[in-house]
Amino acid sequence: MSKSSQKLIKSNKNHKRLRTASSSKNTFQTPEFLYGILPVQQALLHCKRTMSLLYIKDGPPSERIQELCRLAGNQKIPVQQKSSRELDALCPSVTHQGVVLACGPLPYAEAGLLDRVSSKNAPVFVALDQIEDPHNFGAIVRSCSFFNISGVIVPQHHASPLTSTVSKTSAGVVEHFPVIAVANLARFLKEQKKKGYWIVGLDFDAEQKISSLTLDRPLILVLGNEGRGIRPLVRATCDWQLSIPGNTGVSSLNVSNAAAIALYQLSVGL
């Protein structure tokens, strides 16, 4: 272990004190435990969460973990070594890669983001209508970032929150990618229609194919729940419903797979 890494590893048992990286103001709450090298790296780089303590596996740290220690040192976040068993107890039944960050919840982005990007040439957002599986949610966020989508919109209720599982599945992308939570998705989409957004629903049974879509205006692509699809009130806001062509003998694609295919098709027109 390098001397610089040793200096960064400090004991701090009071991990209930969450310190905002950008200020000296402290808040008190039960910490969340973010795990995995990429999620922790992105959290330390973008500083959207309050962060209290970085735990790393005891023993000589790898180069990637040394880099996390350096990032934590830049934010004055103490580093503490723990055994694999202790890390497993903090984050059971997951692959933590020897890294766990005690932190606060990830905040959502402001809904005003849609207004700020509306001046761009045909911005695209994705709305998730009650996507409840955190693995699907994280995979969709990762695809949205890869295809340069402007942001994701979710309802405040009956949807996966921004959990550590979402962050790990998104390879840390959710730590910086804008996710907006709204009280009523159907009402929100109606408001965006008045502002010039076109609402397009992805529906397995729709006759028209997504390849027929031309991106010539701001657009919100709506994907429905894993089992129920798009709810009727949300569906009623859609200007157009499109499908992904494929084998009709298969009931449907997994929603995260469907999202990736649809976003690739849209990226052709971006």
C-alpha positions in Angstrom: 0.0 0.0 0.0 1.3 3.4 -0.9 2.0 6.0 1.8 -0.6 8.3 0.3 -3.2 5.6 0.5 -2.3 4.9 4.1 -2.8 8.5 5.0 -6.3 8.5 3.5 -7.4 5.5 5.5 -8.7 6.8 8.8 -11.0 5.3 11.5 -14.4 6.9 11.9 -17.1 5.0 13.8 -19.6 7.9 13.7 -20.9 7.1 10.2 -24.4 8.4 11.1 -23.0 11.9 10.6 -23.5 12.6 6.9 -21.3 15.5 5.6 -22.0 17.3 2.4 -18.9 17.2 0.3 -19.3 20.8 -1.0 -19.9 22.4 2.5 -19.2 21.9 6.2 -22.9 21.7 7.1 -23.8 18.3 8.6 -27.1 16.5 8.7 -28.0 13.5 10.7 -29.8 10.5 9.2 -29.4 6.8 8.8 -26.9 6.3 5.9 -27.5 4.3 2.8 -24.7 2.0 1.6 -23.6 2.5 -2.0 -21.5 -0.4 -3.3 -19.4 -1.2 -6.3 -16.4 0.6 -7.8 -18.2 2.5 -10.6 -21.2 3.7 -8.5 -18.9 4.9 -5.7 -16.5 6.5 -8.2 -19.4 8.4 -9.8 -20.8 9.4 -6.5 -17.4 10.8 -5.4 -16.9 12.6 -8.7 -20.3 14.3 -9.0 -21.1 14.9 -5.3 -24.8 14.8 -5.6 -25.2 12.8 -2.3 -24.1 13.7 1.2 -21.2 11.3 1.9 -19.9 10.3 5.3 -17.4 7.4 5.1 -15.7 5.2 2.5 -15.2 1.6 3.5 -12.7 -0.5 1.6 -11.6 -4.1 1.9 -8.6 -4.6 4.2 -5.3 -5.5 2.6 -3.3 -3.8 -0.1 -5.8 -1.8 -2.3 -5.9 -2.2 -6.0 -5.2 0.8 -8.3 -8.9 1.4 -8.8 -9.5 1.4 -5.0 -6.5 3.7 -4.5 -8.1 6.1 -6.9 -11.4 6.0 -4.9 -9.3 6.8 -1.8 -7.8 9.8 -3.6 -11.2 11.0 -4.6 -12.5 10.6 -1.1 -9.5 12.5 0.2 -10.3 15.4 -2.2 -13.8 15.6 -0.6 -12.4 15.2 3.0 -14.3 11.9 3.4 -12.5 9.5 5.7 -11.6 6.0 4.6 -11.8 2.9 6.8 -10.7 -0.6 6.1 -13.0 -3.5 6.9 -12.9 -7.3 6.4 -14.8 -8.9 3.6 -17.2 -10.3 6.2 -17.9 -6.9 7.6 -18.5 -5.4 4.1 -20.8 -8.4 3.3 -22.8 -7.5 6.4 -23.2 -3.9 5.3 -24.3 -5.0 1.8 -25.5 -8.6 1.9 -26.1 -10.7 -1.2 -24.5 -8.2 -3.6 -21.2 -7.9 -5.4 -19.6 -4.9 -3.6 -16.1 -5.3 -5.1 -14.5 -4.4 -1.8 -16.0 -0.9 -1.7 -18.9 0.6 0.2 -19.8 4.2 0.6 -21.9 5.4 3.6 -24.0 8.2 2.1 -27.3 10.0 1.9 -30.1 9.5 -0.7 -29.6 10.6 -4.3 -31.7 13.7 -5.1 -33.9 13.9 -8.1 -33.4 16.5 -10.8 -35.7 19.5 -11.2 -38.7 19.2 -13.6 -37.6 22.6 -15.0 -34.9 20.7 -16.9 -37.4 20.1 -19.7 -37.9 23.8 -20.2 -34.2 24.5 -20.2 -33.4 22.0 -22.9 -36.5 22.7 -25.1 -34.5 25.2 -27.1 -32.3 22.4 -28.4 -33.0 20.7 -31.6 -35.6 18.0 -30.8 -34.6 16.9 -27.2 -35.7 13.5 -26.2 -36.8 12.4 -22.7 -37.9 9.0 -21.5 -40.9 8.6 -19.1 -41.2 5.3 -17.1 -44.8 4.5 -16.1 -44.4 2.6 -12.8 -41.2 0.7 -13.6 -40.8 -1.1 -10.3 -37.8 -3.4 -10.8 -34.6 -1.6 -9.8 -32.6 -3.7 -12.2 -34.8 -2.7 -15.2 -34.7 0.9 -14.0 -30.9 1.0 -13.7 -30.4 -0.7 -17.1 -32.8 1.9 -18.8 -30.9 4.8 -17.2 -27.6 3.4 -18.5 -29.0 3.1 -22.0 -30.5 6.6 -21.9 -27.1 8.0 -21.0 -25.4 6.0 -23.7 -27.8 7.3 -26.4 -27.6 10.9 -25.2 -31.2 11.1 -24.0 -31.8 14.4 -22.0 -33.3 12.8 -18.9 -35.7 10.2 -17.4 -39.1 11.0 -15.9 -40.7 8.8 -13.2 -43.8 9.0 -11.0 -43.1 9.6 -7.3 -45.1 6.6 -6.3 -45.3 3.0 -7.5 -41.8 3.2 -9.1 -38.4 2.1 -8.1 -36.6 4.7 -6.0 -33.0 5.7 -6.7 -31.5 2.8 -4.7 -28.0 1.4 -4.5 -29.2 -1.5 -6.8 -30.3 1.0 -9.4 -26.9 2.7 -9.2 -25.0 -0.6 -9.5 -27.1 -1.8 -12.4 -26.6 1.5 -14.2 -22.8 1.2 -13.7 -22.9 4.4 -11.7 -24.6 6.4 -14.4 -27.6 7.4 -12.2 -25.2 9.2 -9.9 -25.0 12.0 -12.6 -27.8 11.4 -15.1 -30.9 13.5 -14.5 -33.9 11.6 -13.2 -37.1 13.7 -12.5 -39.9 12.5 -10.2 -43.4 13.9 -10.7 -46.5 13.6 -8.6 -48.8 12.7 -11.4 -47.3 11.4 -14.6 -50.4 11.7 -16.8 -50.9 15.4 -15.8 -47.2 16.1 -16.2 -47.2 14.7 -19.8 -50.3 16.8 -20.6 -48.4 19.9 -19.4 -45.5 19.1 -21.6 -47.7 18.6 -24.7 -48.8 22.2 -24.2 -45.1 23.3 -24.2 -44.5 21.6 -27.6 -43.4 18.1 -26.6 -44.7 15.1 -28.6 -45.7 12.1 -26.4 -44.9 8.7 -27.9 -45.9 5.4 -26.2 -44.0 2.2 -26.8 -46.6 -0.6 -27.2 -46.1 -4.2 -28.2 -49.5 -4.3 -30.0 -49.2 -1.0 -31.9 -49.5 -1.3 -35.7 -47.0 1.4 -36.6 -43.3 0.6 -36.1 -40.8 2.8 -34.3 -38.7 3.0 -37.4 -41.5 5.3 -38.9 -40.8 8.0 -36.2 -39.1 11.2 -37.4 -37.5 13.4 -34.7 -38.5 16.8 -35.8 -39.8 18.2 -32.4 -39.2 17.7 -28.7 -40.2 14.2 -27.7 -41.0 12.1 -24.6 -40.9 8.3 -25.1 -43.2 6.5 -22.6 -42.4 2.9 -21.5 -44.9 1.0 -19.3 -44.8 -1.2 -16.3 -43.1 -4.7 -16.6 -46.4 -6.5 -16.4 -49.3 -4.0 -17.0 -47.8 -1.8 -19.6 -48.7 1.8 -19.9 -51.7 2.8 -17.8 -54.9 4.1 -19.5 -54.6 7.7 -18.3 -51.0 7.9 -19.4 -51.7 6.1 -22.7 -54.4 8.7 -23.4 -51.8 11.5 -23.4 -49.8 9.8 -26.2 -49.9 11.4 -29.6 -48.6 8.2 -31.2 -48.1 4.6 -30.2 -45.3 2.6 -31.8 -44.0 -1.0 -31.6 -40.8 -2.8 -32.1 -41.1 -5.4 -34.9 -40.2 -9.0 -34.0 -41.5 -12.5 -33.5 -45.2 -12.2 -32.6 -44.9 -15.6 -30.9 -43.0 -14.1 -28.1 -45.3 -12.2 -25.6 -43.0 -9.1 -25.4 -39.5 -8.0 -24.7 -38.1 -7.2 -21.3 -38.7 -3.5 -20.8 -35.0 -2.6 -20.4 -34.2 -4.5 -23.6 -37.1 -2.8 -25.4 -35.8 0.6 -24.2 -32.4 -0.1 -25.5 -33.7 -1.1 -29.0 -36.1 1.9 -29.1 -33.4 4.3 -28.0 -31.0 3.0 -30.7 -33.7 3.6 -33.3 -34.2 7.1 -32.0 -30.5 7.8 -32.0 -30.4 7.3 -35.7 -32.5 10.5 -36.0 -30.7 12.5 -33.2 
